[in-house]
Amino acid sequence: MAADLAPPIWDFHGGLHIPDHKALSAHRPIMETTLPSRLQLPLQQHIGKPAEPIVKVGDPVLKGQLIARASNYVSANLHAPTSGKVIEIAERPIAHPSGLPAPCIVIEPDGEERWAELPEPIPNWAETDPADLRERLRRTGIVGLGGAVFPTSVKTNVTGRAVDTLIINAAECEPYITCDDRLLREQAEKVFEGARILRHIVGASRILVGIEDNKPEAIASLRNALRGGNDDIEILVIPTKYPSGGEKQLIYLLTGVEVPSQGLPLDVGMVCQNVATAASVADAVLHGQPLISRIVTITGLGVNHPGNLHALIGTPVAELIAQCAGYTSQIHKLIVGGPMMGFSLHSDTVPVTKGSNCFIAATIEEAPDPPPANTCIRCGECVKVCPAHLLPQQLYWYARARDFEQAQDHHLFDCIECGCCAYVCPAHIPLVHYYRFAKTEIWASEREHQKAEHARRRHEFREARIKRLEAERKARLRKKKEALEKKSTGTTSKDLKKAAIEAAMKRVAAKKAAQQGQAAPPPREGDN
């Protein structure tokens, strides 16, 4: 359990103290949702390659059945959230800033909730090889549920690397979002079970749980769940400050250790996981259950009864709003995620995905339309609040000028897109949009470079192969020509050799005869 003398809490540079608006939904217990009329499951609900469908239209499916397989190492399996029938595999609307559709598997539930055969539980996980547990996480489609949706089996693959500390992220620093808060209040034991399993997988010696001090009920629940335990788990309460839930920021708050620029927590011997991810790991290992549902916060003054719902992946947001008594007359826009890092949706027909933690039905007072951007006055306010120690104004100018090399030199990819800089900008410049644009262009350029390099290597290989084949063809023709010439003379190599020997013997005989002729005396008269 936590030590009597708690370690110090550090403080990262910048950040904001902003109204959290969590009281709107935090007091409501998690509510089970009704079965939706349709489930719409995007094939890409994680960082990496999209999953590949292994079902077709018309196929019946069972709850928990694999319907799309991970297509790459960095990918994730997708399972049916309920039993029913596949009625469509096509592009459908999803929650994306572009508003563009994406490939989805659409399931019509049959209402029977019949389960597929699940993997066997692993109650003795502490004696199980970590590689086997990672395979269980891969098989059950577990991804990070704190926003990054990185496949957990990949993130926990620390083979050959020493890990000292497992960080459990319970900060939930974005305003409005309370799904992790409610999870900790109601299921703290499950979170700790998942954390212990994760600690075994990565080989850490201790667990640090970081939680903001604006969640007193969740803190009490964690301490109650840990009471009497003695397994090197510490609960550290940190001041409420955005973005304390950022991975690098939380690690510094709890340990005073800085993750290097463009580095990973693994580089300093740490792994960070969200509390909801830990709970899903417990379900996968102890019960064999795939990731087919999650807790979602529905909040904002634009919905009648804000709350936290346990929803199946693929449920249309409109059905969750309806279960919260629908919209109020003040609804202005619908935001997925928090107000700082989230974005507005074009429609409420989009589905809940593995990474959907919150939908805000916001009024115009809560989410006013941004005023026109003015010219940057270089006031430096953005620099003061940047938690990554960057120069946001310089990054803005480089991104705007498409000088991506300079942007990278100024550590563009250390930007966590928290939105602090845009929040304080007196010129109302959408700074994060410029950073995302620059990152996207750099990634696109890198992909094009890789494609060009791949094409160059293929061309060189083709040219070398053509030369080799031509040389082999000429060699075959030469041998064939020689064989034909020998055949036309009617002699073989054996005949030629015999003829050479006979010719040599004749020359020797002729030479001997010549020598004998010289040695004989001349004939005399009268000789016969």
C-alpha positions in Angstrom: 0.0 0.0 0.0 1.0 3.6 -0.1 4.0 4.5 2.0 3.5 6.6 5.1 5.8 9.3 3.7 4.5 10.1 0.2 7.0 11.1 -2.4 7.0 14.8 -3.5 4.7 16.0 -6.2 6.6 17.9 -8.9 5.2 20.6 -11.2 5.5 20.8 -14.9 6.0 24.1 -16.9 2.9 25.9 -18.1 -0.6 24.4 -18.1 -3.9 26.0 -17.2 -6.3 26.3 -14.3 -9.7 26.2 -16.0 -13.3 25.4 -14.9 -13.8 21.7 -15.0 -17.6 21.4 -15.3 -17.4 17.9 -14.0 -20.3 18.3 -11.6 -22.7 18.0 -14.5 -22.2 14.3 -14.8 -19.9 13.1 -12.0 -22.7 12.6 -9.4 -24.6 10.1 -11.6 -23.8 6.4 -11.3 -22.9 4.5 -14.5 -26.0 3.5 -16.3 -26.4 0.5 -18.6 -27.7 1.4 -22.0 -30.4 -0.3 -23.9 -29.6 -2.4 -27.0 -29.3 -0.1 -30.0 -31.2 -0.8 -33.3 -27.9 -0.8 -35.2 -24.2 -1.2 -34.3 -21.8 0.5 -36.7 -18.2 -0.6 -36.1 -15.4 1.3 -37.9 -12.5 -1.0 -38.9 -10.0 1.7 -37.7 -10.5 2.3 -33.9 -6.9 2.4 -33.0 -3.5 3.8 -34.0 -2.0 1.7 -36.8 -3.4 -0.3 -39.7 -7.2 -0.9 -40.0 -8.5 -4.3 -39.1 -9.6 -6.6 -42.0 -13.1 -8.0 -42.0 -13.4 -11.8 -41.8 -17.2 -11.7 -42.0 -19.5 -10.9 -45.0 -22.9 -9.4 -45.4 -25.6 -11.8 -44.2 -23.4 -13.7 -41.8 -24.8 -14.3 -38.3 -22.5 -13.2 -35.4 -22.4 -13.9 -31.7 -21.5 -11.6 -28.9 -17.7 -11.4 -28.5 -17.1 -13.1 -31.9 -14.1 -11.9 -33.9 -15.4 -10.0 -37.0 -12.2 -8.2 -38.1 -8.7 -9.3 -37.7 -5.6 -7.1 -36.9 -3.9 -6.6 -40.2 -0.5 -5.7 -38.9 1.6 -5.7 -35.7 0.3 -2.2 -34.8 -3.4 -3.0 -35.3 -6.2 -4.4 -33.2 -8.9 -7.1 -33.5 -12.5 -6.1 -33.6 -15.4 -8.1 -32.0 -19.1 -8.2 -32.3 -20.6 -6.3 -29.3 -23.8 -8.4 -29.4 -25.4 -11.2 -31.4 -27.1 -10.5 -34.6 -26.5 -10.3 -38.4 -24.1 -8.4 -40.5 -26.3 -6.3 -42.8 -23.6 -4.0 -44.4 -19.9 -3.6 -44.9 -19.5 -0.1 -46.3 -18.3 3.4 -45.7 -20.4 5.1 -43.0 -20.1 8.4 -41.0 -17.5 8.3 -38.2 -16.3 10.7 -35.6 -13.5 12.4 -37.5 -12.6 16.1 -37.9 -12.8 15.8 -41.7 -16.4 14.5 -41.5 -15.5 11.9 -44.1 -16.9 8.4 -43.9 -14.8 5.3 -43.3 -15.3 1.5 -43.8 -17.6 0.0 -41.1 -19.2 -3.3 -40.3 -22.9 -2.8 -39.5 -24.6 -5.3 -37.3 -28.4 -5.6 -36.7 -28.8 -7.0 -33.1 -31.2 -9.9 -32.7 -31.9 -9.1 -29.0 -30.7 -12.5 -27.8 -27.3 -11.5 -26.5 -25.8 -15.0 -27.3 -22.1 -15.2 -26.5 -19.5 -16.7 -28.7 -17.0 -19.1 -27.1 -14.5 -17.0 -25.3 -10.8 -17.7 -24.4 -10.3 -19.5 -21.1 -9.8 -17.3 -18.1 -6.3 -17.0 -16.7 -6.7 -16.9 -12.9 -3.1 -17.8 -12.3 -1.8 -14.9 -14.4 1.1 -14.3 -11.9 2.6 -17.6 -13.0 1.9 -17.0 -16.7 4.5 -16.0 -19.2 4.1 -12.2 -20.0 4.3 -13.1 -23.7 1.2 -15.3 -23.3 -0.6 -12.5 -21.5 0.3 -10.0 -24.3 -1.1 -12.5 -26.8 -4.4 -12.5 -24.8 -4.5 -8.7 -25.0 -3.9 -8.8 -28.7 -6.5 -11.5 -29.2 -9.1 -9.6 -27.3 -8.5 -6.3 -29.0 -7.4 -4.2 -26.0 -6.3 -0.7 -26.8 -5.6 2.4 -24.7 -8.8 4.0 -23.6 -7.4 7.3 -22.5 -7.5 8.8 -26.0 -4.4 7.5 -27.8 -6.0 4.1 -28.6 -2.6 2.5 -29.0 -2.8 -1.4 -29.1 -2.0 -2.5 -25.5 -0.2 -5.7 -26.6 2.3 -3.5 -28.5 2.7 -0.9 -25.8 3.4 -3.5 -23.1 6.0 -5.4 -25.3 9.1 -4.2 -23.5 11.2 -7.2 -24.4 14.9 -6.4 -23.7 14.0 -3.1 -21.9 14.1 -2.6 -18.1 10.9 -1.2 -16.6 10.9 0.0 -13.0 7.6 1.8 -12.7 4.0 1.4 -14.1 2.1 4.6 -14.1 -1.7 4.3 -13.9 -3.2 7.5 -15.3 -6.3 8.5 -13.3 -5.9 12.3 -13.8 -8.7 12.8 -16.3 -7.7 16.4 -16.6 -10.0 17.5 -19.5 -13.0 19.5 -18.4 -16.5 17.8 -18.5 -15.2 14.2 -18.7 -16.1 12.0 -15.8 -16.1 8.4 -17.1 -12.8 7.5 -15.4 -14.0 9.1 -12.2 -17.1 7.0 -12.1 -15.2 3.9 -13.0 -12.9 4.4 -10.0 -15.7 5.1 -7.7 -17.6 1.9 -8.6 -14.9 -0.5 -9.8 -11.6 0.4 -8.1 -10.9 -3.3 -7.4 -11.0 -4.2 -11.0 -8.7 -1.3 -11.9 -6.1 -2.6 -9.4 -6.4 -6.2 -10.7 -5.7 -4.9 -14.2 -2.9 -2.8 -13.0 -1.2 -5.8 -11.2 -1.6 -7.8 -14.4 0.0 -5.0 -16.4 2.8 -4.7 -13.9 3.5 -8.5 -14.3 3.6 -8.1 -18.1 6.1 -5.3 -18.2 8.1 -6.5 -15.2 7.8 -3.3 -13.1 8.6 -3.3 -9.5 6.1 -0.6 -8.4 2.8 1.0 -9.5 2.1 4.7 -9.1 -1.5 5.9 -9.5 -1.8 9.6 -10.3 -5.1 11.3 -9.7 -6.2 15.0 -9.5 -7.5 16.4 -6.2 -10.8 17.3 -7.7 -12.0 13.7 -7.4 -12.3 13.1 -3.7 -14.8 10.2 -4.0 -12.6 8.4 -6.4 -9.5 8.9 -4.2 -11.4 7.5 -1.3 -12.6 4.5 -3.3 -9.0 3.8 -4.4 -7.7 3.9 -0.9 -10.4 1.6 0.4 -9.7 -0.9 -2.4 -6.0 -0.8 -1.5 -6.4 -1.0 2.3 -4.6 -3.9 3.8 -2.6 -4.6 0.6 1.1 -4.6 0.5 2.2 -4.8 -3.1 4.1 -1.6 -3.8 1.1 0.4 -5.1 1.1 4.1 -4.3 -1.8 6.6 -4.8 -0.5 10.1 -5.4 -2.9 13.0 -5.4 -1.8 15.8 -7.7 -3.1 19.4 -8.0 -5.8 20.0 -10.5 -4.1 21.5 -13.5 -4.6 21.0 -17.2 -3.0 18.9 -18.9 -1.8 16.9 -16.0 -3.1 13.8 -17.7 -0.6 14.1 -20.5 1.7 11.1 -20.4 5.0 13.0 -20.1 3.4 15.6 -17.8 2.0 13.0 -15.4 5.3 11.1 -15.3 7.1 14.3 -14.3 4.5 15.2 -11.7 4.8 11.8 -10.0 8.6 11.1 -10.4 10.4 14.3 -11.4 11.8 12.4 -14.4 11.6 14.1 -17.8 10.9 11.9 -20.8 13.4 12.9 -23.5 12.4 14.9 -26.6 10.5 12.7 -29.0 11.2 9.8 -26.6 8.9 7.4 -24.9 8.3 6.7 -21.2 10.0 3.3 -21.9 13.3 5.3 -22.4 13.2 6.2 -18.7 12.1 2.8 -17.5 8.4 3.6 -17.3 5.1 2.5 -18.9 1.9 4.5 -18.6 -1.7 3.1 -18.9 -5.1 4.6 -18.4 -7.5 3.3 -15.6 -10.1 2.2 -18.1 -7.5 0.2 -20.0 -6.4 -1.5 -16.8 -10.1 -2.5 -16.2 -10.3 -3.9 -19.7 -7.1 -5.9 -19.2 -8.7 -7.5 -16.1 -11.8 -8.5 -18.1 -9.6 -9.9 -20.9 -7.3 -12.0 -18.6 -9.7 -13.0 -15.8 -12.8 -13.5 -17.9 -11.6 -13.9 -21.5 -13.8 -10.9 -22.6 -12.9 -8.9 -25.6 -13.2 -5.1 -25.7 -16.8 -4.6 -26.9 -18.0 -1.8 -24.6 -16.8 1.2 -22.6 -18.0 3.9 -20.3 -18.9 7.1 -22.0 -19.7 10.6 -20.5 -22.7 12.4 -22.1 -22.7 15.9 -20.7 -23.1 19.6 -21.4 -26.0 22.0 -20.9 -27.4 21.0 -24.2 -28.6 17.6 -22.9 -31.3 17.1 -20.4 -29.8 14.5 -18.0 -26.0 14.4 -18.3 -24.4 11.1 -17.0 -22.1 8.2 -17.7 -23.3 5.3 -19.7 -21.9 1.8 -20.2 -22.3 1.6 -24.0 -21.6 -1.0 -26.6 -18.9 -0.1 -29.2 -20.7 0.9 -32.3 -23.7 2.5 -30.6 -24.9 5.6 -32.5 -24.4 8.7 -30.3 -28.0 9.8 -31.0 -29.2 6.8 -29.1 -27.0 7.7 -26.1 -28.4 11.2 -26.2 -31.9 9.8 -26.3 -31.2 7.8 -23.2 -30.1 11.0 -21.4 -33.6 12.5 -22.1 -32.5 14.1 -25.4 -31.3 17.6 -26.2 -32.4 20.8 -24.6 -33.5 23.8 -26.6 -30.1 25.4 -26.0 -28.0 22.8 -27.9 -25.5 24.6 -30.2 -23.0 21.9 -31.2 -21.9 18.3 -30.3 -18.3 17.8 -29.4 -16.5 14.5 -29.2 -13.8 14.4 -26.5 -13.1 17.3 -24.2 -13.5 21.0 -25.0 -9.7 21.4 -25.2 -8.6 18.5 -27.5 -12.0 17.4 -28.9 -13.7 18.5 -32.1 -17.2 19.3 -33.3 -19.2 16.5 -35.0 -21.2 17.0 -38.2 -23.8 14.5 -37.1 -25.0 12.5 -34.1 -25.3 9.4 -36.2 -21.6 8.6 -35.7 -20.8 5.6 -33.5 -19.1 5.1 -30.2 -15.6 3.7 -30.7 -13.0 2.3 -28.4 -11.5 5.8 -28.1 -14.8 7.7 -27.4 -14.7 8.8 -23.8 -17.1 11.8 -23.9 -19.7 13.6 -26.0 -20.5 17.2 -25.0 -23.9 18.6 -26.1 -22.7 22.2 -25.7 -24.6 25.5 -25.6 -23.3 28.6 -27.4 -22.1 29.9 -24.0 -20.1 26.7 -23.4 -18.7 26.5 -26.9 -19.0 29.8 -28.7 -18.0 30.0 -32.4 -14.4 31.2 -32.6 -14.0 34.8 -33.7 -11.9 35.6 -36.8 -8.2 35.2 -36.2 -6.0 38.3 -36.1 -2.3 38.8 -36.7 0.1 37.3 -34.1 1.4 40.1 -31.9 4.2 38.0 -30.4 2.9 38.5 -26.9 4.4 35.3 -25.7 1.4 34.1 -23.7 1.5 30.8 -25.6 5.0 30.2 -24.5 4.1 30.7 -20.8 1.4 28.0 -20.9 3.0 25.4 -23.1 3.6 22.2 -21.0 6.1 20.8 -23.5 8.5 23.8 -23.3 8.0 24.7 -26.9 7.8 28.1 -28.8 4.3 27.9 -30.1 4.5 31.2 -32.0 7.6 30.1 -33.9 5.9 26.8 -34.7 2.9 28.7 -36.0 5.0 30.9 -38.3 7.0 27.9 -39.7 3.8 25.9 -40.2 2.1 28.8 -41.9 5.1 29.3 -44.2 5.3 25.5 -44.9 8.8 25.6 -43.6 8.5 22.1 -42.1 12.2 21.5 -41.7 12.4 24.4 -39.2 9.2 23.3 -37.5 10.8 19.9 -36.9 14.0 21.6 -35.7 11.8 23.4 -33.1 10.5 20.1 -31.9 7.0 20.1 -33.5 6.5 16.5 -32.7 6.9 17.1 -29.0 3.6 19.1 -29.2 0.8 17.1 -27.5 -1.9 19.3 -29.1 -3.4 20.1 -25.6 -4.7 23.5 -26.9 -3.3 25.6 -24.0 -1.7 28.0 -26.5 -4.8 28.5 -28.5 -6.9 29.0 -25.3 -4.8 32.0 -24.2 -4.0 33.5 -27.6 -5.4 37.1 -27.7 -5.4 37.0 -31.5 -7.7 33.9 -31.5 -5.3 32.0 -33.8 -6.2 28.3 -34.0 -2.7 27.3 -33.3 -3.2 23.6 -32.9 -4.8 23.4 -36.3 -1.6 24.7 -37.8 0.5 22.2 -35.9 -1.7 19.3 -37.0 -1.5 20.6 -40.6 2.3 20.6 -40.4 2.5 17.2 -38.8 0.1 15.8 -41.5 2.2 17.3 -44.3 5.4 16.0 -42.8 3.9 12.5 -42.5 2.6 12.6 -46.0 6.0 13.8 -47.3 7.7 11.0 -45.4 5.3 8.4 -46.8 5.9 9.8 -50.3 9.7 9.6 -49.7 9.3 6.0 -48.5 7.2 5.1 -51.6 9.8 6.8 -53.9 12.7 5.0 -52.1 10.8 1.7 -52.4 10.1 2.4 -56.1 13.8 3.2 -56.6 14.9 -0.1 -54.9 12.4 -2.0 -57.0 13.7 -0.4 -60.2 17.3 -1.2 -59.3 16.4 -4.7 -58.5 14.5 -5.0 -61.7 17.4 -3.7 -63.7 19.8 -6.1 -62.0 17.4 -9.0 -62.6 17.1 -8.1 -66.3 20.9 -7.9 -66.7 21.3 -11.3 -64.9 18.6 -12.9 -67.0 20.2 -11.5 -70.2 23.7 -12.8 -69.1 22.2 -16.2 -68.4 20.3 -16.2 -71.8 23.6 -15.4 -73.6 25.4 -18.1 -71.8 22.8 -20.6 -72.7 22.9 -19.5 -76.4 26.7 -19.8 -76.4 26.6 -23.3 -75.1 23.8 -24.3 -77.5 25.8 -22.9 -80.4 28.9 -24.8 -79.4 26.9 -28.0 -79.1 25.4 -27.5 -82.6 28.8 -26.8 -84.1 30.2 -30.0 -82.7 27.2 -32.0 -83.8 27.5 -30.7 -87.4 31.1 -32.0 -87.7 30.0 -35.4 -86.6 32.6 -35.6 -83.9 32.4 -35.6 -80.3 34.9 -34.6 -77.7 35.9 -38.2 -77.3 36.5 -38.5 -81.0 38.5 -35.3 -81.1 40.7 -36.6 -78.2 41.3 -39.9 -80.0 42.1 -38.2 -83.2 44.6 -36.0 -81.4 46.3 -39.0 -79.9 46.5 -40.8 -83.2 48.0 -37.7 -84.9 50.6 -37.4 -82.1 51.5 -41.1 -82.5 51.9 -40.6 -86.3 54.2 -37.7 -85.7 56.4 -39.8 -83.4 56.5 -42.7 -85.8 57.5 -40.4 -88.7 60.2 -38.9 -86.6 61.6 -42.3 -85.7 61.5 -43.3 -89.3 63.4 -40.3 -90.3 66.1 -40.9 -87.7 66.5 -44.5 -88.8 66.9 -43.5 -92.4 69.8 -41.2 -91.5 71.6 -43.9 -89.5 71.6 -46.6 -92.3 74.9 -46.9 -94.6 74.6 -45.9 -98.2 74.0 -48.8 -100.6 77.1 -50.3 -102.4 77.4 -51.3 -106.0 76.6 -54.9 -106.4 74.3 -55.0 -103.4 70.9 -56.4 -104.1 
